[in-house]
Amino acid sequence: MPDEPRFEDELDKLRAIVSRLNSADVPLEETIKLFEEGVKLAESCRKRLEDARVKIEELSKALEPPSKKDRKIYRADASIRGE
């Protein structure tokens, strides 16, 4: 599996495309190609950010103390087991 480009590199490419599209001297065919590439890069960046958000949420949940409900369930389960 080839190495994926870094998020930061894709974001830099996307910024360059936006800058190029904002200039007035881009021919129509190039505009379409740049726009298509920009859409792909934007989707890739969005997916990576979403994956990072999910990972951070998962890691954060591991740090949270158990809720009152979770503690009650644990105590009930422990008493059933005779602990």
C-alpha positions as a Markdown table, in Angstrom:
| # | Residue | x | y | z |
|---|---|---|---|---|
| 1 | Met | 0.0 | 0.0 | 0.0 |
| 2 | Pro | 1.6 | 3.3 | -1.0 |
| 3 | Asp | 2.1 | 6.0 | 1.5 |
| 4 | Glu | -0.8 | 8.4 | 1.7 |
| 5 | Pro | 0.0 | 12.1 | 1.4 |
| 6 | Arg | 0.0 | 13.9 | 4.7 |
| 7 | Phe | -3.2 | 15.9 | 5.6 |
| 8 | Glu | -1.2 | 19.1 | 5.7 |
| 9 | Asp | 0.1 | 18.5 | 2.1 |
| 10 | Glu | -3.3 | 17.9 | 0.8 |
| 11 | Leu | -4.6 | 21.0 | 2.5 |
| 12 | Asp | -1.8 | 23.0 | 1.0 |
| 13 | Lys | -2.6 | 21.7 | -2.5 |
| 14 | Leu | -6.3 | 22.5 | -1.9 |
| 15 | Arg | -5.4 | 26.1 | -0.9 |
| 16 | Ala | -3.2 | 26.4 | -4.0 |
| 17 | Ile | -6.1 | 25.3 | -6.2 |
| 18 | Val | -8.5 | 27.8 | -4.6 |
| 19 | Ser | -6.0 | 30.5 | -5.1 |
| 20 | Arg | -5.5 | 29.5 | -8.8 |
| 21 | Leu | -9.3 | 29.4 | -9.3 |
| 22 | Asn | -9.7 | 32.8 | -7.8 |
| 23 | Ser | -7.4 | 34.3 | -10.4 |
| 24 | Ala | -9.2 | 35.6 | -13.5 |
| 25 | Asp | -6.8 | 34.1 | -16.1 |
| 26 | Val | -7.7 | 30.4 | -15.8 |
| 27 | Pro | -9.0 | 28.8 | -19.0 |
| 28 | Leu | -12.3 | 26.9 | -18.7 |
| 29 | Glu | -10.8 | 23.4 | -19.2 |
| 30 | Glu | -8.2 | 24.0 | -16.5 |
| 31 | Thr | -10.9 | 25.5 | -14.2 |
| 32 | Ile | -12.9 | 22.3 | -14.5 |
| 33 | Lys | -9.8 | 20.1 | -13.9 |
| 34 | Leu | -8.8 | 22.2 | -10.9 |
| 35 | Phe | -12.3 | 22.1 | -9.5 |
| 36 | Glu | -12.5 | 18.4 | -9.8 |
| 37 | Glu | -9.1 | 17.9 | -8.1 |
| 38 | Gly | -10.2 | 20.4 | -5.4 |
| 39 | Val | -13.4 | 18.5 | -4.7 |
| 40 | Lys | -11.4 | 15.2 | -4.3 |
| 41 | Leu | -8.9 | 16.9 | -2.0 |
| 42 | Ala | -11.6 | 18.6 | 0.1 |
| 43 | Glu | -13.4 | 15.2 | 0.5 |
| 44 | Ser | -10.2 | 13.5 | 1.5 |
| 45 | Cys | -9.4 | 16.2 | 4.1 |
| 46 | Arg | -13.0 | 16.1 | 5.4 |
| 47 | Lys | -12.8 | 12.4 | 5.9 |
| 48 | Arg | -9.5 | 12.6 | 7.7 |
| 49 | Leu | -10.8 | 15.3 | 10.0 |
| 50 | Glu | -13.9 | 13.2 | 10.7 |
| 51 | Asp | -11.7 | 10.1 | 11.4 |
| 52 | Ala | -9.6 | 12.2 | 13.8 |
| 53 | Arg | -12.7 | 13.6 | 15.5 |
| 54 | Val | -14.0 | 10.1 | 16.1 |
| 55 | Lys | -10.6 | 8.9 | 17.4 |
| 56 | Ile | -10.4 | 11.8 | 19.8 |
| 57 | Glu | -13.9 | 11.2 | 21.1 |
| 58 | Glu | -13.0 | 7.5 | 21.7 |
| 59 | Leu | -9.9 | 8.4 | 23.5 |
| 60 | Ser | -11.6 | 11.1 | 25.6 |
| 61 | Lys | -14.4 | 8.6 | 26.6 |
| 62 | Ala | -11.7 | 6.3 | 28.0 |
| 63 | Leu | -10.6 | 9.2 | 30.3 |
| 64 | Glu | -14.1 | 10.0 | 31.6 |
| 65 | Pro | -15.1 | 8.6 | 35.0 |
| 66 | Pro | -18.0 | 6.2 | 34.8 |
| 67 | Ser | -21.4 | 7.7 | 35.1 |
| 68 | Lys | -23.7 | 7.1 | 38.1 |
| 69 | Lys | -25.7 | 4.7 | 35.9 |
| 70 | Asp | -22.6 | 2.7 | 35.0 |
| 71 | Arg | -21.5 | 2.6 | 38.6 |
| 72 | Lys | -24.9 | 1.3 | 39.7 |
| 73 | Ile | -24.8 | -1.4 | 37.0 |
| 74 | Tyr | -21.3 | -2.4 | 38.0 |
| 75 | Arg | -22.3 | -2.6 | 41.7 |
| 76 | Ala | -25.5 | -4.7 | 40.9 |
| 77 | Asp | -23.4 | -7.0 | 38.7 |
| 78 | Ala | -20.8 | -7.4 | 41.4 |
| 79 | Ser | -23.4 | -8.2 | 44.1 |
| 80 | Ile | -24.9 | -10.9 | 41.8 |
| 81 | Arg | -21.4 | -12.4 | 41.4 |
| 82 | Gly | -21.0 | -12.2 | 45.2 |
| 83 | Glu | -18.2 | -9.7 | 45.2 |
